[in-house]
């Protein structure tokens, strides 16, 4: 992994602009740097050396120099692709991503269909005069861009772009209403995120966006509800291969252990690989017993026999690191767990670990979230017992994902009440201009006519996993400490297999991940396989109000809130009063931690252009 940046079009070789962009990516690539520039395009890289540390500096070029490549990511099937190209191309390194430049010589941009990996790259075809910007199917690796007159800037972080500064209100509204901001939206006016499974073609005639992959479940009538999956061993075998691929590294590898099934399965499979470079395991632990999973983490650590680092996340640590987590996340946060992710990455880096494997992706493809169970319960109700859906809710569903019959986790009435309470009176008057429930966030063609489980899976991937779990919660936190995250459950073969498994074998009755548990039972301790799902959580804003009140007061001073003009100072103070009440239990589950969003937005806004007004822009 690394950071890439560049400018295409007007003033392509502007050294000062490129220097500033590169300066914003040092944490993503501390090991080496490189650039290419001509009179039309400039491409640069900051490298985190993982495969072929000595020979893998970028940019890479084709033999004749007509193709120039910078890439952030890992190509897990590079050895197989390289063998296919043997004898026809000259490689100057053993680095995995070099294969992209030579594949392009043979296949053009159709090479994307051949890649198994996580990547964001810029490839300059000097002969045809086109720069391709491409992002992997699930958006594991970030890639941002901004128009600049006749040109276009791109970078691995939004803040590295000269255009980043003003806050975009529709992006903020997405954070309030959805699990996170949704690509191509960002929190910065004029800055967009390349959508997962998409590429941009930048030429002198303009910019064209092309979709090359999307999650596409079969129609409901073609979906077998249940039946026996032929062999849970096939699923285990696919996961074992995915783990082995992601252990390819010339740098030390670590494992994150949450104490749950998904990370445990990845860790146990990694331990089976004889040539494994795994050196440590890492876990987040909490002082509050209701948040802590220490017994299961320690059980797994003993089973693996590796040095284990529990990393305690206290209110003091959240107070210390929350602003840094927000700075790297580049969005307001709905929870403080990003601080735990940041602390884990810091611990990994401290042990010399540059790569960590985690369990993200299992919940989305094996019905792991509680929403899948709630959908099944609703579907079992007789039609006459299902409550009617308000018209404004139906309109929002149609606008956002093109299917009014499916609600996901949307509650328009509750969101309206929350925003009427939280937003300033000045902002409320312009809410129709940026109300995210009136605009598309997902492709309705991939939702309409699908099985309810597949509808939720698609929306979980698009609205929760990509920009939140893999984005602000994942890549941005690991790379803040120059550590790369890898995700075996998002392997192409694992996903293809998961999509073919009948829904009734993922959710059996009210038991989530049924078939995954069957597979895991062969290698994971039974106590972990059979335990009730424990959602990732961390101390919320109620804990901070109780244990770090001065910290909260300093950030949420009424004068600061009024200067920003986004949130109502009185409403914020009422939330704080609720949490100060001795009768309030700070462990009370909250659907949305509104005060955490306000607090972290304030941090984001103060670190951006505090004097600039917030605005909404059309993409």
Long-range contacts (C-beta under 8 A, 24 or more apart in sequence): 1-28, 1-48, 1-50, 1-72, 1-73, 1-74, 1-141, 1-479, 1-484, 2-28, 2-29, 2-45, 2-46, 2-47, 2-48, 2-58, 2-71, 2-72, 2-156, 3-27, 3-28, 3-29, 3-45, 3-46, 3-72, 3-155, 3-156, 3-157, 3-160, 4-43, 4-44, 4-45, 4-46, 4-58, 4-70, 4-71, 4-72, 4-120, 4-121, 4-122, 4-143, 4-154, 4-155, 4-156, 5-43, 5-44, 5-45, 5-46, 5-153, 5-154, 5-155, 5-156, 5-160, 6-41, 6-42, 6-43, 6-44, 6-70, 6-122, 6-131, 6-153, 6-154, 6-155, 7-41, 7-42, 7-148, 7-151, 7-152, 7-153, 7-154, 8-40, 8-41, 8-42, 8-131, 8-151, 8-152, 8-153, 8-154, 8-202, 9-40, 9-41, 9-148, 9-149, 9-150, 9-151, 9-152, 9-202, 9-204, 10-148, 10-149, 10-150, 10-151, 11-151, 12-37, 12-38, 12-39, 12-40, 12-41, 12-42, 12-151, 13-37, 13-38, 13-39, 13-42, 14-42, 17-153, 17-162, 18-42, 18-44, 20-160, 20-162, 21-153, 21-155, 21-160, 21-161, 21-162, 22-46, 22-160, 23-160, 24-155, 24-157, 24-159, 24-160, 25-155, 25-156, 25-157, 25-160, 27-328, 27-479, 27-480, 27-481, 27-482, 28-72, 28-156, 28-157, 28-479, 28-482, 29-482, 30-482, 32-57, 33-57, 34-58, 34-59, 34-70, 35-59, 36-61, 36-68, 36-70, 36-124, 38-126, 40-129, 40-204, 41-68, 41-124, 41-131, 43-68, 43-69, 43-70, 43-122, 43-124, 43-131, 44-70, 45-70, 45-71, 45-72, 48-354, 48-479, 48-482, 48-484, 49-250, 49-251, 49-354, 50-74, 50-249, 50-250, 50-251, 50-354, 50-355, 50-484, 51-94, 51-95, 51-96, 51-248, 51-249, 51-250, 52-93, 52-94, 52-95, 52-96, 52-250, 53-250, 53-251, 55-92, 55-93, 55-94, 55-95, 56-93, 56-94, 56-95, 56-97, 56-98, 58-97, 60-92, 60-93, 60-95, 60-97, 60-98, 60-100, 60-101, 61-101, 62-101, 62-102, 62-104, 62-105, 63-89, 63-90, 65-126, 66-125, 66-126, 66-127, 67-101, 67-104, 67-105, 67-123, 67-124, 67-125, 67-126, 68-101, 68-123, 68-124, 68-126, 69-97, 69-98, 69-100, 69-101, 69-104, 69-121, 69-122, 69-123, 69-124, 70-121, 70-122, 71-97, 71-100, 71-119, 71-120, 71-121, 71-122, 72-119, 72-120, 72-121, 72-141, 72-142, 72-143, 72-156, 73-97, 73-117, 73-118, 73-119, 73-120, 73-121, 73-136, 73-140, 73-141, 74-117, 74-118, 74-119, 74-246, 74-248, 74-484, 74-486, 75-99, 75-100, 75-115, 75-116, 75-117, 75-119, 76-116, 76-117, 76-245, 76-246, 76-248, 76-491, 77-114, 77-115, 77-116, 77-117, 77-245, 78-117, 79-248, 81-114, 81-115, 96-248, 97-121, 109-134, 109-199, 109-201, 112-199, 112-212, 112-213, 113-212, 113-213, 116-245, 116-491, 116-492, 116-493, 118-486, 118-487, 118-490, 120-156, 120-194, 122-154, 129-203, 129-204, 130-201, 130-202, 130-203, 131-201, 131-202, 131-203, 132-199, 132-200, 132-201, 132-202, 133-194, 133-199, 133-200, 133-202, 134-194, 134-198, 134-199, 134-200, 134-212, 135-194, 135-195, 135-196, 135-197, 135-198, 135-199, 136-196, 136-197, 137-196, 137-197, 137-213, 137-214, 137-215, 137-492, 138-196, 138-197, 138-361, 138-461, 138-465, 138-466, 138-470, 138-487, 138-490, 139-183, 139-193, 139-195, 139-196, 139-197, 139-466, 139-467, 139-470, 139-471, 140-470, 140-474, 140-475, 140-485, 140-487, 140-490, 141-475, 142-193, 142-471, 142-475, 142-476, 143-193, 143-194, 144-186, 144-191, 144-192, 144-193, 144-194, 145-191, 145-192, 145-194, 145-200, 146-190, 146-191, 146-192, 147-190, 147-207, 152-202, 152-207, 157-330, 157-476, 158-186, 158-187, 158-188, 158-191, 158-193, 158-330, 159-188, 159-327, 159-330, 161-188, 161-191, 163-188, 163-189, 163-190, 163-191, 164-188, 164-191, 164-608, 165-189, 165-608, 165-609, 165-612, 166-190, 166-608, 166-609, 166-612, 166-613, 166-614, 166-615, 167-566, 167-604, 167-605, 167-608, 167-612, 167-614, 167-615, 168-614, 168-615, 168-616, 168-617, 169-427, 169-430, 169-433, 169-434, 169-614, 169-615, 169-616, 170-434, 170-436, 170-439, 170-616, 170-617, 171-331, 172-332, 172-434, 172-566, 172-601, 172-614, 173-419, 173-434, 173-435, 173-436, 174-436, 174-441, 175-331, 175-332, 175-334, 175-597, 175-601, 176-415, 176-418, 176-419, 176-422, 176-592, 176-594, 176-597, 177-410, 177-415, 177-436, 177-437, 178-436, 178-441, 178-463, 179-334, 179-463, 179-464, 179-468, 180-331, 180-334, 180-463, 180-464, 180-467, 180-468, 180-471, 180-472, 181-331, 181-467, 182-441, 182-442, 182-462, 182-463, 182-466, 182-467, 183-466, 183-467, 184-619, 185-619, 186-330, 186-331, 187-330, 187-331, 187-332, 187-604, 188-330, 188-608, 189-615, 189-617, 190-617, 192-619, 193-467, 196-466, 214-443, 214-446, 215-446, 215-457, 215-458, 215-461, 215-495, 215-499, 216-446, 217-446, 217-450, 217-451, 217-454, 217-457, 217-458, 217-499, 218-450, 218-454, 219-449, 219-450, 220-449, 220-450, 220-451, 220-454, 223-450, 223-451, 223-454, 223-502, 223-503, 224-502, 225-451, 225-502, 225-503, 225-504, 226-502, 226-503, 226-504, 226-505, 227-502, 227-504, 227-505, 228-505, 229-501, 229-502, 229-505, 229-515, 232-515, 232-518, 232-519, 232-522, 233-519, 233-522, 234-497, 235-494, 235-497, 235-498, 235-501, 235-515, 235-516, 235-519, 236-269, 236-519, 236-520, 236-522, 236-523, 238-491, 238-493, 238-494, 238-497, 239-265, 239-266, 239-269, 239-488, 239-489, 239-491, 239-494, 239-519, 240-269, 240-272, 241-491, 241-493, 242-488, 242-489, 242-491, 242-493, 242-494, 243-269, 243-270, 243-273, 243-357, 243-488, 244-273, 245-488, 245-491, 246-357, 246-486, 246-487, 246-488, 246-491, 247-273, 247-275, 247-276, 247-277, 247-278, 247-357, 249-277, 249-354, 249-355, 251-277, 251-353, 251-354, 251-355, 252-277, 252-278, 252-279, 252-280, 252-351, 252-352, 252-353, 252-354, 252-355, 253-277, 253-278, 253-279, 253-353, 253-354, 253-355, 253-356, 253-357, 254-278, 254-279, 254-280, 254-281, 254-282, 254-348, 254-351, 254-353, 254-355, 254-356, 254-357, 255-280, 255-281, 255-282, 255-304, 255-306, 255-356, 255-357, 256-281, 256-282, 256-283, 256-344, 256-356, 256-357, 256-358, 256-359, 257-281, 257-282, 257-283, 257-297, 257-300, 257-301, 257-308, 258-283, 258-284, 258-293, 258-297, 258-359, 258-536, 259-283, 259-293, 259-294, 259-295, 259-296, 259-297, 259-300, 259-528, 259-534, 260-293, 260-296, 260-359, 260-528, 260-531, 260-533, 260-534, 261-359, 261-362, 261-513, 261-516, 261-517, 261-520, 261-524, 261-528, 261-529, 261-531, 261-533, 262-359, 262-360, 262-361, 262-362, 262-363, 262-368, 262-489, 263-358, 263-359, 264-296, 264-300, 264-359, 264-520, 264-524, 264-525, 264-528, 265-359, 265-362, 265-516, 265-519, 265-520, 265-523, 265-524, 266-357, 266-358, 266-359, 266-488, 266-489, 267-300, 267-304, 267-357, 268-300, 268-303, 268-304, 268-520, 268-523, 268-524, 269-488, 269-523, 270-357, 271-303, 271-304, 271-305, 271-306, 272-523, 278-306, 279-306, 279-307, 279-351, 279-352, 279-353, 280-306, 280-307, 280-308, 280-309, 280-348, 280-351, 280-353, 281-306, 281-307, 281-308, 281-309, 282-308, 282-309, 282-311, 282-344, 282-347, 282-348, 282-356, 283-308, 283-309, 283-310, 283-311, 283-344, 284-310, 284-311, 284-313, 284-340, 284-341, 284-343, 284-344, 284-538, 285-310, 285-311, 285-312, 285-313, 286-312, 286-313, 286-314, 286-538, 286-539, 287-312, 287-314, 288-539, 288-543, 288-587, 290-587, 291-537, 291-538, 291-539, 291-587, 293-534, 296-527, 296-528, 296-531, 299-525, 299-527, 299-528, 300-525, 300-528, 303-525, 307-351, 309-347, 309-351, 311-340, 311-343, 311-344, 311-346, 311-347, 313-339, 313-340, 313-343, 313-538, 313-539, 315-539, 315-543, 315-544, 315-547, 315-548, 316-548, 317-343, 318-538, 318-539, 318-543, 318-544, 318-548, 319-544, 319-548, 319-551, 322-599, 322-600, 322-603, 323-603, 323-607, 324-480, 325-477, 325-480, 326-600, 326-603, 326-604, 326-607, 327-603, 327-604, 327-607, 328-476, 328-477, 328-479, 328-480, 329-472, 329-473, 329-476, 329-477, 330-472, 330-476, 330-604, 331-467, 331-472, 331-604, 332-597, 332-598, 332-600, 332-601, 332-604, 333-472, 333-596, 333-597, 333-600, 334-592, 334-593, 334-596, 334-597, 335-537, 335-538, 335-540, 335-593, 335-596, 336-538, 336-539, 336-540, 336-541, 336-544, 336-596, 337-473, 337-536, 337-537, 337-538, 338-472, 338-473, 338-477, 339-538, 340-538, 341-473, 341-474, 341-477, 341-478, 342-477, 342-480, 342-481, 344-477, 345-477, 345-478, 345-479, 345-480, 345-481, 345-483, 346-481, 348-478, 348-481, 348-483, 349-481, 349-482, 349-483, 353-483, 354-482, 354-483, 354-484, 355-483, 355-484, 355-486, 356-478, 356-483, 356-484, 356-485, 356-486, 357-485, 357-486, 357-487, 357-488, 358-474, 358-485, 358-486, 358-487, 359-487, 359-489, 360-465, 360-469, 360-470, 360-474, 360-487, 360-489, 360-490, 361-465, 361-487, 361-488, 361-489, 361-490, 361-495, 362-489, 362-513, 362-516, 363-460, 364-457, 364-460, 364-461, 364-464, 364-465, 365-457, 365-489, 365-494, 365-495, 365-498, 365-499, 366-498, 366-506, 366-512, 366-513, 366-515, 366-516, 367-453, 367-457, 367-503, 367-506, 367-507, 367-512, 367-513, 368-512, 368-513, 368-533, 369-456, 369-460, 369-512, 370-533, 371-408, 371-409, 371-456, 371-460, 372-453, 372-456, 372-506, 372-507, 372-512, 373-507, 373-510, 373-512, 375-452, 375-453, 375-456, 376-452, 376-507, 376-510, 377-510, 379-452, 392-416, 395-438, 396-437, 396-438, 399-437, 399-438, 399-439, 399-440, 400-436, 400-437, 400-439, 400-440, 400-441, 400-442, 401-440, 401-441, 401-442, 401-443, 401-444, 401-447, 401-459, 402-440, 402-442, 402-443, 402-444, 402-445, 402-447, 402-448, 403-444, 403-447, 403-448, 403-455, 406-447, 406-452, 406-455, 408-455, 408-456, 408-459, 408-463, 410-437, 412-437, 414-591, 418-592, 418-594, 421-568, 421-571, 422-567, 422-568, 422-571, 422-572, 422-594, 422-598, 423-566, 423-567, 423-568, 424-565, 424-566, 424-567, 424-568, 425-568, 426-565, 427-565, 427-566, 427-614, 430-616, 433-616, 434-616, 451-503, 453-503, 453-506, 453-507, 454-503, 539-586, 540-586, 540-590, 540-593, 540-596, 541-575, 541-579, 541-593, 541-595, 541-596, 541-599, 542-579, 542-584, 542-586, 542-588, 542-590, 542-595, 543-586, 544-599, 545-576, 545-579, 545-580, 545-586, 545-595, 546-579, 546-580, 546-586, 549-580, 552-576, 552-599, 555-599, 555-602, 555-603, 556-598, 556-599, 556-602, 560-602, 560-606, 561-598, 561-602, 563-610, 564-602, 564-605, 564-610, 564-614, 565-613, 565-614, 566-601, 566-605, 566-614, 567-598, 567-601, 572-598
